[in-house]
């Protein structure tokens, strides 16, 4: 795995994401409740604070939980909730060690269908169906992992140029389009909630 990604919008962080399957997984795990660029810069920040140029599941698992939490909490913090995310990252790495000998690429290396790959991703700690589908779409669209039926398994995120998620971000323009799509979804959800409230109060 050695591709050029533009998720962190930072050359060093994006280079790590493009060559390290674990960094890409950790970035995806961090991508909640904070801006996407902040989330996908996280793996490079963690690696730098560990004194290495890559992430290793065995090394992360070996950290005392309090020590690893401090590593993520140091300013600037890796996430809005660094202690909680440190725990989730260690749980993810523990799962990878137990099921894939610490090799995250083994999740998709020998997979023969999109449905099976989605199942494996959904089993990862911290990955619900939506996050698994987005990562599956990222694998297919930008990382060359395309088992039979991968687009269908990724749902709407697998559609070509859907601009729904990080899977479609290849630079500033596509980032702006994905961000605009998310703003539209938030506005629609807010309007629906407001309409529901008005309807309820009118009963």
C-alpha positions, 0 to 999 in steps of 0.5 A: 500500500503506497498511494497519495491521499489528501485526507489530512490536507498535510503532506506528512500526515497524508503520506503516512495514511497512504503507506500505512494500513493501520494509520488509515484505520486509526484515522477513520476511527478518529473521524467523529465529532471533530473536523476530518483533517484533525482526525486524519492528522492524528495517526502522524501525531501519534507516530511522532510522539511514539518516536517512530515513522509508522504505527504498529499494533503490537507497540500500541497494545504494549503501552500502559493505558494511562501512558497512551492516553497522555500521549494523545492528550498532550497539546495539541490533543489528537482528538476532542476526547483523547482519553476515550479515543486512546482506549478505542485505538488500543482496543482496535489494535488488540483486536488486530493482534488477536485476529490478524497477528497485528497486520491490518492489511490482512483484513482485505488482502485475501478477501473475495467479496465486498460483503465479506470485507464489510463484515470484517470491517464491521467486526472491528472495535469502534466501527459501526456499519456506516464507518465500515462502509465509508472505509470500504469505499475508501479502500475501493476508490483510492487504495485499489482494494476492489473485491467483487461487489465492493461498491454494492457493499459500501452502499451509497458511499461506493457510488462514483463521485458521490462526494458523501465521505472521505472516500471521495476526497482527493483535494481541496475542491472535493473536500469542499463538495463533501463538506457541503453535502454534510452541511445539507444533511445537517440542515435537512435533519435540523429542519425535519426535527423542527417540523416534527416538534411543531407538529407535536406541539400543535396536537 
